[in-house]
């Protein structure tokens, strides 16, 4: 792990700009209580973005554009469901569709470019969650790469925000990420929060008396983020839903 932190304290635009200036090659994982995803960077440029829970899927976009049939997409997603999160990071869906002979690189690249601008627009609204940047030994080989300029993508995103465009999904606003879905919330009081709730830790739920009462319930708030392998395996119905 080379870089990690809270999106509340370091927004994703700043992180992406930093990685672009450093000409970084690696995978930036982002996750909050509702979504997780991967941003693939090669020499500081965005090669692809995956937001598998809430984004309109690449496959659905390709079907809309007439580049893929629903039957071909269904077959690809059935195979996709057997893959682990690490396997998906190494070989994204667009690349697998080309290898299966279902569509052409040029068609996927055009759809991916539009999708990437939409995804960066969505990411610009994130205010909660964590980011983790790593440079794995085996980076994906992008047969289909868009080489998106980070600065241009961010400028487009903030232009759309200034014009009043709203994101597809309204982001969850939290007063405290540590308190979100806390298993001890029913026993907590404003007085406890004022005394024990600090910037990055809740001292109260780490106290011995609290742990003795319900140790199994006390978990770090980050364990609540949707980033486990089983969360990454969206159902076929959800994947086909293009809203």
Secondary structure, 3 states (H helix, E strand, C coil): CCEEEECCCCCHHHHHHHHHHCCCCEEEEEECCCCEEEEEEECCEEEEEECCCCCCCHHHHHHHCCCCCHHHHHHHHHHHCCCCHHHHHHCCHHHHHHHCCCCCHHHHHHHHHHHHHHHHHHHCCCCCCEEEEECCCCCCCCCCCCCECHHHHHHHHHHHHHCCCCCCCCCCCCCCHHHCCCCCHHHCCHHHHHHHECCCCECHHHCHHHHHHHHHHCCCHHHHCCCCHHHHCCCHHHHHCCC
